[in-house]
Amino acid sequence: MLMLTVFAIILMLGLGVLYFKTVQDIEQDDINEAMARAQRFKNKRASNQWAGA
């Protein structure tokens, strides 16, 4: 019974670490995507022949 409890605790900790790592990776991907989108928009505005007119 004690071994089963220890195994369950270790399993839950492992799943918790994987969950939080996945959430952080998704958030980082969202940040990178937003930065790339902002850079594309900036490049598009800079290449516009009517910019500043």
Buried (B, 14 or more C-beta within 10 A) or exposed (E): EEEEEEEEEEEEEEEEEEEEEEEEEEEEEEEEEEEEEEEEEEEEEEEEEEEEE
